[in-house]
Amino acid sequence: MVELRTSPNLLCPGLAALLCGMVMPRTQETQGNAEPKRAEASLPHDEAQLARLRGQAGAPLALQQGLEWLIAHQDADGRWDCDGFMSHDREGEPCDGAGQATHDVGVTGLALLALLANGSTLREGPWRDPIKRGVMWLREQQDEKSGLFGTANSPTYVYDHAIATLAMVEAYGRSQYKLLQGSAQKGLAYLQSHRNPFGVWRYQPRDGDNDSSVTGWCALALLSGRTHGLEVDPAALNAVRTWFVDLTDPVTGRTGYSERGGWSSRLAGDHVRRFPREHGECMTALALAVRLRLGDDPEDALIKTQVQVLAQKPPARGATGEAIDELYWLFGTLVFTQLGDGPARTAFSQATLTACVDGRRSDGNFRGSFDPAGVWGEVGGRVFATALACWTLELSLHR
């Protein structure tokens, strides 16, 4: 019988170090020929944390059903199909919420990160087999020479590569599968070859253009690589710190997307009207999460200002969904889990749990998934939204 347990002394060496020491569950072996018990997302045993979660009884169920939905919509070859996942809905109304077809590599990486965060690896755990299939599919998508996961056919392909690299590095580090070491290292090497000389990253390799969003994802992958003993150029991480400090307004504390103190990015057209930028602080949260992981002092005056910026904008959905930003919720949660207990963290965590749970579907083939109703839902689709929600719930519930 498979049973997930949370041990206060057990820290996952990868996501734990990268994502602030999240306590990970472990599994017991299936005994005899008994039918395995359904794997369940576990709650922490820490009384103070349980007290923080009172009133959020729906969150553990939302997490459990979200992970189950992801497993049910994984293709046999291991991928999560960004725009074709509904092919698994053979009876009843099929799910909607297709993302863009070019992002299979990216959403597969996100789904793997959600499963890894629940404590499974390629060697053990209730999600072991789906993780193994997904990781092997990613490995098959990697160019042997360049190390690129997928192709460069999409203008924003580097997002997919950075997320896939983070997933591959975590899968390698948590499972200690030597077979994956070369793939993980090549993924990191591609990121380092893509980076602008004396700068950071944007869409095209070494073209002199930079932005905070791409840079943040690349930095998370490199930091994970450093944690797991892979080769990472210290100059790249120093450039990341310099970029985020330079892009942060010292008065407002806001980190801009491509200019100091600016707002987060939006697509052309009516995107900015449907999702007003002032509802969240996605780039501020990402920059702060990365800087804290780099080891910057949380007592630094600018960092303390940024923490207040996030505290003043807790996650919310808004009257018509205009405030939904799953990436902001994830990055903000990464920040507060690194800062320790306190009123600001408690408030942000409770707001995050409420915002996530309120987006969960409970009907038919949709059951357990999260509607792609947020800022980037039309790009990433239902798999993207569900994987991000599960990852964020993991972090909130296990801290």
C-alpha positions as CSV (number, residue, x, y, z in Angstrom):
1,M,0.0,0.0,0.0
2,V,1.4,3.4,-1.0
3,E,1.2,6.0,1.6
4,L,2.7,9.5,1.5
5,R,4.1,10.7,4.7
6,T,5.7,14.0,5.5
7,S,8.9,13.9,7.6
8,P,10.0,17.2,9.3
9,N,13.7,16.1,8.9
10,L,13.5,15.1,5.2
11,L,14.5,17.8,2.7
12,C,14.6,17.2,-1.0
13,P,18.1,18.2,-2.0
14,G,17.0,19.9,-5.2
15,L,13.7,21.6,-5.1
16,A,14.2,22.0,-1.4
17,A,17.4,24.0,-1.9
18,L,16.0,25.8,-4.8
19,L,12.6,26.4,-3.5
20,C,13.5,27.0,0.1
21,G,13.6,23.7,1.8
22,M,10.1,22.4,1.2
23,V,9.5,19.3,3.2
24,M,8.9,16.4,0.8
25,P,6.8,13.3,1.4
26,R,8.2,9.7,1.1
27,T,6.6,6.5,0.1
28,Q,6.2,3.0,1.6
29,E,6.5,0.0,-0.6
30,T,3.5,-1.8,-2.0
31,Q,3.2,-5.0,0.0
32,G,1.9,-8.3,-1.5
33,N,-0.7,-8.2,-4.2
34,A,-2.8,-5.5,-2.5
35,E,-4.3,-2.8,-4.7
36,P,-2.2,0.3,-4.2
37,K,-4.0,3.0,-2.3
38,R,-4.5,6.2,-4.3
39,A,-1.5,8.5,-3.8
40,E,-2.5,11.5,-1.8
41,A,-1.0,14.9,-1.4
42,S,0.2,15.2,2.2
43,L,-0.1,17.9,4.7
44,P,2.7,19.0,7.0
45,H,2.6,17.7,10.6
46,D,3.8,21.0,12.0
47,E,1.0,22.4,14.2
48,A,1.8,26.0,13.5
49,Q,1.5,25.4,9.8
50,L,-1.7,23.5,10.2
51,A,-3.1,26.4,12.1
52,R,-2.2,28.7,9.2
53,L,-4.1,26.4,6.9
54,R,-7.4,26.4,8.9
55,G,-10.2,27.5,6.7
56,Q,-8.3,26.2,3.6
57,A,-9.7,22.6,3.8
58,G,-10.2,22.6,0.0
59,A,-6.5,23.1,-0.8
60,P,-5.3,19.5,-0.2
61,L,-8.1,18.1,-2.2
62,A,-7.5,20.6,-5.0
63,L,-3.9,19.6,-5.1
64,Q,-4.7,15.9,-5.1
65,Q,-7.2,16.2,-7.9
66,G,-5.0,18.5,-9.9
67,L,-2.2,16.0,-9.9
68,E,-4.6,13.2,-10.8
69,W,-5.9,15.3,-13.8
70,L,-2.3,15.8,-15.0
71,I,-1.6,12.1,-14.9
72,A,-4.9,11.3,-16.7
73,H,-3.9,13.7,-19.5
74,Q,-0.4,12.6,-20.1
75,D,0.3,11.0,-23.5
76,A,1.6,7.4,-23.7
77,D,5.0,8.7,-25.0
78,G,5.4,10.8,-21.9
79,R,4.6,14.3,-23.1
80,W,1.8,16.6,-22.1
81,D,0.2,17.9,-25.3
82,C,-0.4,21.7,-24.9
83,D,-3.2,21.8,-27.4
84,G,-4.2,18.2,-27.7
85,F,-4.5,17.0,-24.1
86,M,-8.3,16.7,-24.5
87,S,-7.9,13.6,-26.7
88,H,-7.8,11.6,-23.4
89,D,-11.4,12.6,-22.7
90,R,-13.1,9.7,-24.5
91,E,-16.5,10.0,-22.8
92,G,-18.5,13.0,-21.9
93,E,-17.7,16.6,-22.7
94,P,-14.0,17.0,-23.5
95,C,-11.9,19.6,-21.8
96,D,-11.4,23.0,-23.4
97,G,-8.5,25.3,-22.8
98,A,-6.0,24.4,-25.5
99,G,-2.7,26.3,-25.4
100,Q,-0.4,27.0,-28.2
101,A,0.9,23.9,-30.0
102,T,4.6,25.0,-29.9
103,H,4.8,24.7,-26.1
104,D,4.7,20.9,-25.5
105,V,8.2,21.0,-24.1
106,G,7.5,23.8,-21.7
107,V,4.2,22.4,-20.3
108,T,5.7,19.0,-20.0
109,G,8.5,20.5,-17.9
110,L,5.9,22.3,-15.7
111,A,3.9,19.1,-15.2
112,L,7.0,17.3,-14.2
113,L,8.0,20.0,-11.7
114,A,4.5,19.7,-10.1
115,L,4.9,16.0,-9.7
116,L,8.5,16.2,-8.5
117,A,7.4,18.8,-5.9
118,N,5.0,16.2,-4.4
119,G,8.0,14.0,-3.5
120,S,8.2,11.4,-6.2
121,T,11.3,10.7,-8.3
122,L,12.3,8.4,-11.1
123,R,13.1,5.8,-8.4
124,E,10.2,6.0,-6.0
125,G,6.9,7.5,-5.2
126,P,3.4,7.2,-6.6
127,W,4.2,9.4,-9.6
128,R,7.4,7.6,-10.4
129,D,6.2,6.1,-13.7
130,P,4.6,9.3,-15.1
131,I,7.8,11.2,-14.2
132,K,10.0,8.7,-15.9
133,R,7.9,8.8,-19.1
134,G,7.9,12.6,-19.1
135,V,11.6,12.9,-18.5
136,M,12.5,10.4,-21.2
137,W,10.3,12.2,-23.6
138,L,12.1,15.4,-22.9
139,R,15.4,13.7,-23.3
140,E,14.3,12.5,-26.7
141,Q,13.5,16.1,-27.7
142,Q,17.0,17.4,-26.9
143,D,19.4,18.2,-29.7
144,E,22.5,16.1,-29.1
145,K,24.9,18.9,-30.3
146,S,23.4,22.1,-29.0
147,G,21.6,20.8,-25.9
148,L,18.4,22.6,-26.9
149,F,15.1,21.0,-25.7
150,G,12.7,21.1,-28.6
151,T,13.1,23.4,-31.6
152,A,13.6,27.1,-32.1
153,N,10.4,27.4,-34.2
154,S,8.6,29.5,-31.7
155,P,9.7,33.1,-31.0
156,T,9.6,32.4,-27.3
157,Y,11.2,28.9,-27.4
158,V,13.8,29.8,-24.8
159,Y,11.0,29.8,-22.1
160,D,10.2,26.2,-23.0
161,H,13.9,25.2,-23.0
162,A,14.6,26.9,-19.6
163,I,11.6,25.2,-18.0
164,A,12.5,21.8,-19.5
165,T,16.1,22.3,-18.3
166,L,14.9,23.0,-14.7
167,A,12.7,19.9,-14.8
168,M,15.6,17.8,-16.2
169,V,18.1,19.1,-13.6
170,E,15.6,18.4,-10.8
171,A,14.8,15.0,-12.1
172,Y,18.5,14.2,-12.3
173,G,19.4,15.7,-8.9
174,R,16.5,14.1,-7.0
175,S,16.8,10.7,-8.6
176,Q,20.6,10.6,-9.1
177,Y,20.1,8.9,-12.5
178,K,23.5,9.2,-14.1
179,L,21.8,8.7,-17.4
180,L,20.3,12.2,-17.0
181,Q,23.4,14.0,-16.0
182,G,24.6,14.7,-19.5
183,S,21.2,15.8,-20.6
184,A,20.9,18.2,-17.7
185,Q,24.3,19.6,-18.2
186,K,23.7,20.1,-21.9
187,G,20.5,22.0,-21.1
188,L,22.4,24.3,-18.8
189,A,25.2,24.7,-21.4
190,Y,22.7,25.8,-24.0
191,L,21.4,28.5,-21.6
192,Q,24.9,29.7,-21.0
193,S,25.6,29.9,-24.7
194,H,22.4,31.8,-25.3
195,R,23.1,34.5,-22.8
196,N,24.2,37.9,-24.0
197,P,27.9,38.7,-23.4
198,F,28.0,40.8,-20.2
199,G,24.2,40.6,-20.0
200,V,21.4,38.2,-19.5
201,W,18.7,36.7,-21.7
202,R,15.8,37.3,-24.0
203,Y,14.3,35.4,-26.9
204,Q,17.1,35.1,-29.4
205,P,20.7,34.0,-28.5
206,R,23.3,36.7,-27.9
207,D,21.4,39.5,-29.7
208,G,21.9,42.1,-27.0
209,D,18.3,42.2,-25.9
210,N,17.4,41.3,-22.3
211,D,14.2,41.0,-20.2
212,S,13.5,40.0,-16.6
213,S,11.0,37.2,-17.4
214,V,13.2,35.0,-19.5
215,T,16.1,35.8,-17.3
216,G,14.3,34.7,-14.2
217,W,13.5,31.2,-15.6
218,C,17.0,30.8,-16.9
219,A,18.3,31.8,-13.4
220,L,16.1,29.2,-11.7
221,A,17.5,26.5,-13.9
222,L,21.1,27.5,-13.3
223,L,20.6,27.8,-9.6
224,S,19.2,24.3,-9.6
225,G,22.2,23.1,-11.5
226,R,24.5,24.7,-9.0
227,T,22.7,22.9,-6.2
228,H,23.1,19.6,-7.9
229,G,26.8,20.0,-8.6
230,L,26.5,20.6,-12.3
231,E,28.8,23.1,-14.1
232,V,27.4,26.7,-13.9
233,D,29.3,29.8,-14.8
234,P,29.4,32.1,-11.8
235,A,29.6,35.1,-14.2
236,A,26.1,34.2,-15.4
237,L,24.7,34.3,-11.9
238,N,26.5,37.6,-11.1
239,A,25.0,39.1,-14.3
240,V,21.5,38.0,-13.1
241,R,22.0,39.8,-9.8
242,T,23.3,42.9,-11.6
243,W,20.3,42.9,-14.0
244,F,17.7,42.6,-11.3
245,V,19.2,45.3,-9.1
246,D,19.5,47.6,-12.1
247,L,15.9,46.9,-13.2
248,T,14.5,47.7,-9.7
249,D,13.3,51.2,-8.8
250,P,14.9,52.0,-5.5
251,V,11.9,54.1,-4.5
252,T,9.0,52.0,-5.4
253,G,10.8,48.6,-5.1
254,R,9.2,47.4,-8.4
255,T,11.3,45.4,-10.8
256,G,10.6,46.1,-14.4
257,Y,10.2,43.7,-17.4
258,S,12.7,45.5,-19.6
259,E,13.1,49.0,-18.0
260,R,13.7,50.0,-14.4
261,G,10.6,50.1,-12.3
262,G,8.3,49.2,-15.3
263,W,5.3,47.0,-15.3
264,S,5.1,43.3,-16.3
265,S,4.6,42.5,-20.0
266,R,1.4,42.1,-21.8
267,L,0.5,40.9,-25.4
268,A,-0.6,43.2,-28.1
269,G,-4.2,44.1,-28.5
270,D,-6.7,44.2,-25.6
271,H,-4.6,42.0,-23.3
272,V,-3.6,44.9,-21.1
273,R,-7.2,46.0,-20.8
274,R,-8.4,42.5,-19.8
275,F,-5.5,42.0,-17.4
276,P,-4.4,45.4,-16.0
277,R,-0.8,45.3,-14.9
278,E,-1.4,47.0,-11.6
279,H,-3.1,44.0,-10.2
280,G,0.2,42.1,-9.6
281,E,3.9,42.3,-9.3
282,C,5.1,39.3,-11.2
283,M,8.6,40.6,-12.2
284,T,9.2,42.0,-8.7
285,A,8.3,38.6,-7.2
286,L,10.5,36.7,-9.7
287,A,13.5,39.0,-9.2
288,L,13.2,38.8,-5.4
289,A,12.8,35.0,-5.4
290,V,16.0,34.7,-7.5
291,R,18.0,37.2,-5.5
292,L,17.2,35.5,-2.2
293,R,18.2,32.1,-3.7
294,L,21.4,33.8,-4.9
295,G,22.1,34.5,-1.2
296,D,21.4,38.2,-1.1
297,D,20.6,39.6,2.4
298,P,16.9,39.6,3.2
299,E,17.7,42.6,5.5
300,D,18.9,44.6,2.5
301,A,16.9,47.8,2.4
302,L,15.8,47.3,-1.3
303,I,14.8,43.7,-0.7
304,K,12.7,44.8,2.4
305,T,11.0,47.4,0.2
306,Q,10.2,44.7,-2.4
307,V,8.7,42.4,0.2
308,Q,6.3,45.2,1.2
309,V,5.4,45.6,-2.5
310,L,4.3,42.0,-2.6
311,A,2.6,42.1,0.7
312,Q,0.4,44.9,-0.5
313,K,-0.8,42.9,-3.5
314,P,-1.8,39.5,-2.3
315,P,-3.1,37.0,-4.9
316,A,-6.7,37.6,-5.9
317,R,-8.9,36.7,-8.9
318,G,-10.8,40.0,-9.3
319,A,-14.4,40.5,-10.1
320,T,-14.1,39.2,-13.6
321,G,-10.8,37.3,-13.4
322,E,-8.8,40.4,-14.4
323,A,-6.3,39.8,-11.5
324,I,-5.5,36.1,-12.2
325,D,-1.8,35.7,-12.6
326,E,-0.6,32.2,-11.7
327,L,3.0,33.0,-12.3
328,Y,2.9,35.9,-9.8
329,W,1.3,33.6,-7.3
330,L,4.0,31.0,-7.8
331,F,6.9,33.5,-7.7
332,G,5.4,35.3,-4.7
333,T,5.1,32.0,-2.8
334,L,8.7,31.3,-3.6
335,V,9.7,34.6,-2.0
336,F,7.7,34.2,1.2
337,T,8.8,30.5,1.8
338,Q,12.4,31.8,1.8
339,L,11.7,34.5,4.4
340,G,10.3,32.4,7.3
341,D,7.2,32.8,9.3
342,G,5.5,36.1,9.8
343,P,2.2,37.9,9.3
344,A,3.1,38.9,5.7
345,R,3.8,35.3,4.8
346,T,0.7,34.0,6.4
347,A,-1.5,36.6,4.7
348,F,0.1,35.9,1.3
349,S,-0.2,32.2,1.7
350,Q,-3.8,32.3,2.7
351,A,-4.7,34.5,-0.2
352,T,-2.8,32.2,-2.6
353,L,-4.6,29.1,-1.4
354,T,-8.0,30.8,-1.7
355,A,-7.2,32.2,-5.2
356,C,-5.9,28.8,-6.4
357,V,-8.7,26.7,-5.0
358,D,-11.4,29.0,-6.4
359,G,-10.1,28.3,-9.9
360,R,-10.5,24.5,-9.6
361,R,-13.0,22.6,-11.7
362,S,-15.0,19.7,-10.2
363,D,-17.2,18.6,-13.2
364,G,-16.7,15.7,-15.5
365,N,-13.5,15.5,-17.5
366,F,-12.5,18.9,-16.1
367,R,-12.4,17.6,-12.5
368,G,-9.2,18.6,-10.8
369,S,-8.0,20.9,-13.6
370,F,-7.7,24.7,-13.3
371,D,-9.2,27.0,-15.9
372,P,-6.6,28.8,-18.0
373,A,-8.3,32.1,-17.2
374,G,-5.2,34.0,-16.2
375,V,-2.8,36.4,-17.9
376,W,-1.0,33.7,-19.8
377,G,-3.7,31.1,-20.0
378,E,-4.4,31.6,-23.7
379,V,-0.7,30.8,-24.4
380,G,-0.1,27.9,-22.0
381,G,-3.6,26.4,-21.8
382,R,-5.2,24.1,-19.2
383,V,-2.1,22.0,-18.6
384,F,0.0,25.1,-17.9
385,A,-2.6,26.5,-15.5
386,T,-3.1,23.2,-13.7
387,A,0.6,22.5,-13.3
388,L,1.3,25.9,-12.0
389,A,-1.6,25.7,-9.5
390,C,-0.4,22.3,-8.2
391,W,3.2,23.5,-7.8
392,T,2.0,26.6,-6.0
393,L,-0.3,24.6,-3.7
394,E,2.6,22.2,-2.9
395,L,4.8,25.1,-1.7
396,S,2.0,26.7,0.3
397,L,0.8,23.5,2.0
398,H,4.2,22.0,2.8
399,R,5.6,25.1,4.5
